[in-house]
Amino acid sequence: ENFSVVEAAEFLAGKAGVPLDLTDGYKRDHDRDKTLSDLYERIAKSLHYILKEGGGADSARQYLRDRGVDAERIEHFLLGFMPEERTWLKRFLKRKNYSDEILAEAGLFSRKNADISPFSGRIIFPITTAHKRIVGFGGRILTNREPKYLNSPESSMFKKGKMLYGLSQALKDMRKENSVILVEGYFDVIALHQHGFTTALAPLGTALTDEQIHMIRRYVPDRSEERRVGKECR
């Protein structure tokens, strides 16, 4: 389920009705992950609002219209837009009293200049776990600047090879239909969902990993389907 160790312990303790007493080390990890989760949630909702209402997001809204993305999908996938001003995110989060330490761990700023976010000027795709927890972001640039697509860097919370874009949105129907549609990227997932193919998922990159295949198998248990998915994706 892409839980951290502490989250896995909390989840199982809750199901068993057992009180959980964390050691100091685990408690620090838990508190850090909780702070990062809250940070990502705040960022995602703020950028979503900017995409829908912000005066500086006209080009992003037009781009999505040109790609045929409707308002319902913008809501369903919590799409956002990061303002062009490259220091905007740092200033915004500092006003919310986030420490430099937690911002350094967030993976949203340049390693060469901690005031600049490489996600600026991009349409933002929040990346979630099966349990709808935001653990990272993808971004699509609207200009000729490279790279065209950008993902959050690897961290304790975000392992690209263990994530699937659209999983939280597709999970209910995957279980119901015992099937999955694998496509290449963010917009492919969104387009299929928009046209009723709501079991669509995408890996976060060009390669499908064993971990991603095993994740699909947990939710799509039909054995013939497993063999077909594994064979086609390899």
C-alpha positions as CSV (number, residue, x, y, z in Angstrom):
1,E,0.0,0.0,0.0
2,N,3.1,2.3,-0.1
3,F,2.9,2.9,3.6
4,S,5.9,4.0,5.6
5,V,6.8,1.6,8.5
6,V,5.0,3.7,11.0
7,E,1.9,4.1,8.8
8,A,1.7,0.3,8.3
9,A,2.0,-0.3,12.0
10,E,-0.8,2.3,12.7
11,F,-3.0,0.8,10.0
12,L,-2.7,-2.8,11.3
13,A,-3.0,-1.6,15.0
14,G,-6.2,0.2,14.1
15,K,-7.7,-2.9,12.4
16,A,-6.8,-5.1,15.4
17,G,-7.9,-2.6,18.0
18,V,-4.5,-2.6,19.6
19,P,-3.0,0.6,21.1
20,L,0.3,1.6,19.4
21,D,3.2,3.0,21.5
22,L,5.8,4.4,19.1
23,T,9.5,4.8,20.0
24,D,11.0,8.2,19.8
25,G,12.7,7.4,16.4
26,Y,9.5,6.2,14.8
27,K,7.5,9.0,16.3
28,R,9.9,11.5,14.7
29,D,9.6,9.8,11.3
30,H,5.8,9.7,11.7
31,D,5.7,13.4,12.6
32,R,7.9,14.3,9.6
33,D,5.8,12.3,7.2
34,K,2.6,13.8,8.6
35,T,4.0,17.3,8.1
36,L,5.0,16.5,4.6
37,S,1.6,15.0,3.8
38,D,-0.1,18.1,5.2
39,L,2.3,20.3,3.1
40,Y,1.6,18.4,-0.1
41,E,-2.2,18.6,0.5
42,R,-2.0,22.3,1.1
43,I,0.1,22.8,-2.1
44,A,-2.2,20.7,-4.2
45,K,-5.4,22.5,-3.1
46,S,-3.8,25.9,-3.5
47,L,-2.5,25.1,-7.0
48,H,-5.9,23.6,-7.9
49,Y,-7.5,26.9,-6.9
50,I,-5.0,28.9,-9.0
51,L,-5.7,26.7,-12.0
52,K,-9.4,27.3,-11.7
53,E,-9.5,31.0,-10.6
54,G,-6.0,32.5,-10.9
55,G,-5.5,35.4,-13.4
56,G,-2.0,34.0,-14.3
57,A,-3.3,30.6,-15.2
58,D,-5.1,31.5,-18.5
59,S,-2.6,29.7,-20.6
60,A,-2.9,26.5,-18.5
61,R,-6.7,26.6,-18.7
62,Q,-6.5,27.1,-22.5
63,Y,-4.0,24.2,-22.8
64,L,-6.3,21.9,-20.9
65,R,-9.2,22.9,-23.1
66,D,-7.1,22.3,-26.2
67,R,-6.3,18.8,-24.8
68,G,-10.0,18.2,-24.3
69,V,-9.9,17.9,-20.5
70,D,-13.2,18.9,-18.9
71,A,-13.9,20.6,-15.6
72,E,-15.0,17.3,-13.9
73,R,-11.7,15.7,-14.7
74,I,-9.8,18.8,-13.4
75,E,-11.7,18.3,-10.1
76,H,-11.4,14.5,-10.0
77,F,-7.6,14.5,-10.5
78,L,-7.1,17.8,-8.5
79,L,-5.1,19.3,-11.4
80,G,-3.3,22.5,-10.6
81,F,-1.0,25.2,-12.0
82,M,2.3,26.5,-10.5
83,P,2.7,30.3,-11.1
84,E,5.4,31.3,-13.5
85,E,7.3,33.3,-10.8
86,R,10.0,30.8,-9.8
87,T,10.2,31.9,-6.2
88,W,6.4,32.0,-5.7
89,L,6.2,28.6,-4.0
90,K,8.9,29.3,-1.5
91,R,7.4,32.7,-0.5
92,F,3.9,31.1,-0.2
93,L,5.0,28.3,2.1
94,K,7.2,30.5,4.3
95,R,4.1,32.7,4.9
96,K,2.5,29.5,6.1
97,N,5.3,29.1,8.6
98,Y,6.9,25.9,7.2
99,S,10.5,25.6,8.3
100,D,13.5,25.6,5.9
101,E,14.2,22.0,7.1
102,I,10.8,20.6,6.0
103,L,10.9,22.6,2.8
104,A,14.3,21.1,2.0
105,E,12.8,17.6,2.4
106,A,9.7,18.3,0.3
107,G,11.6,17.8,-3.0
108,L,10.0,20.9,-4.6
109,F,13.0,23.2,-4.9
110,S,16.2,23.3,-6.9
111,R,19.2,21.8,-5.3
112,K,21.3,24.7,-6.6
113,N,18.9,27.5,-5.4
114,A,16.6,26.6,-2.6
115,D,14.3,29.6,-3.4
116,I,13.4,28.3,-6.9
117,S,11.0,25.6,-7.8
118,P,11.5,23.7,-11.1
119,F,7.7,23.1,-11.1
120,S,7.0,26.8,-11.9
121,G,5.0,27.4,-15.0
122,R,3.7,23.8,-15.1
123,I,0.4,22.1,-14.9
124,I,0.6,20.1,-11.8
125,F,-0.6,16.5,-11.3
126,P,-0.8,15.4,-7.7
127,I,0.4,11.8,-7.3
128,T,-1.4,9.8,-4.7
129,T,-1.3,6.4,-3.0
130,A,-4.2,4.0,-3.1
131,H,-5.4,5.6,0.1
132,K,-5.5,9.1,-1.6
133,R,-2.5,10.4,0.3
134,I,-0.5,12.9,-1.8
135,V,3.2,11.9,-1.9
136,G,4.5,13.7,-4.9
137,F,3.8,15.7,-8.0
138,G,4.2,15.6,-11.7
139,G,4.4,18.7,-13.8
140,R,3.9,19.5,-17.5
141,I,5.6,22.7,-18.9
142,L,3.6,25.0,-21.2
143,T,6.6,26.5,-23.0
144,N,9.6,25.0,-24.8
145,R,11.6,24.7,-21.6
146,E,13.0,21.3,-20.9
147,P,12.2,18.8,-19.5
148,K,8.7,18.7,-20.8
149,Y,7.6,16.5,-17.9
150,L,9.0,16.6,-14.4
151,N,8.3,14.3,-11.4
152,S,9.1,14.8,-7.7
153,P,12.5,13.4,-6.8
154,E,12.8,10.1,-5.0
155,S,12.3,10.3,-1.2
156,S,11.2,8.2,1.7
157,M,7.6,8.9,0.7
158,F,7.9,8.9,-3.0
159,K,9.3,6.0,-4.9
160,K,8.6,6.4,-8.6
161,G,8.9,2.7,-9.4
162,K,6.3,1.8,-6.8
163,M,3.7,4.4,-7.8
164,L,1.0,4.3,-10.4
165,Y,-0.7,7.5,-11.6
166,G,-4.5,7.4,-11.2
167,L,-4.5,4.4,-8.8
168,S,-6.7,6.1,-6.1
169,Q,-9.2,7.2,-8.8
170,A,-9.3,3.8,-10.6
171,L,-9.1,1.5,-7.6
172,K,-12.8,1.0,-6.9
173,D,-13.6,0.1,-10.5
174,M,-10.5,-2.0,-10.8
175,R,-11.7,-4.2,-8.0
176,K,-15.2,-4.2,-9.3
177,E,-14.3,-5.1,-12.9
178,N,-11.2,-7.2,-12.1
179,S,-9.4,-5.5,-14.9
180,V,-7.0,-2.6,-15.5
181,I,-5.9,-0.5,-18.5
182,L,-2.3,0.5,-18.6
183,V,-1.3,3.6,-20.6
184,E,1.7,5.8,-20.9
185,G,1.2,9.1,-19.2
186,Y,-0.9,11.6,-17.2
187,F,-3.1,12.8,-20.0
188,D,-3.7,9.3,-21.3
189,V,-5.2,8.3,-17.9
190,I,-7.3,11.5,-17.7
191,A,-8.6,11.1,-21.3
192,L,-9.7,7.4,-20.7
193,H,-11.4,8.2,-17.4
194,Q,-13.2,11.1,-19.1
195,H,-14.6,8.7,-21.7
196,G,-15.7,6.0,-19.2
197,F,-12.6,3.8,-19.1
198,T,-12.2,4.3,-15.4
199,T,-9.6,1.6,-14.7
200,A,-6.8,3.4,-16.5
201,L,-3.4,3.8,-14.8
202,A,0.0,4.9,-15.9
203,P,3.6,4.3,-14.6
204,L,5.6,7.4,-13.7
205,G,8.1,7.1,-16.5
206,T,8.8,4.9,-19.5
207,A,9.4,1.6,-17.8
208,L,6.9,-0.6,-15.8
209,T,8.6,-2.1,-12.8
210,D,8.0,-5.5,-11.0
211,E,6.7,-3.5,-8.0
212,Q,4.1,-1.8,-10.1
213,I,3.0,-5.1,-11.6
214,H,2.7,-6.7,-8.1
215,M,0.7,-3.7,-7.0
216,I,-1.8,-4.3,-9.8
217,R,-2.0,-8.0,-9.0
218,R,-3.1,-7.2,-5.5
219,Y,-6.1,-5.3,-6.8
220,V,-6.8,-7.3,-9.9
221,P,-6.5,-10.9,-8.6
222,D,-7.7,-12.9,-11.7
223,R,-4.8,-15.1,-12.5
224,S,-5.3,-15.0,-16.3
225,E,-5.4,-11.2,-16.1
226,E,-2.1,-11.2,-14.1
227,R,-0.3,-13.2,-16.8
228,R,-1.7,-11.0,-19.6
229,V,-0.7,-7.8,-17.8
230,G,2.7,-9.1,-17.0
231,K,3.4,-10.4,-20.5
232,E,2.1,-7.3,-22.4
233,C,3.9,-4.8,-20.2
234,R,7.2,-6.5,-20.6
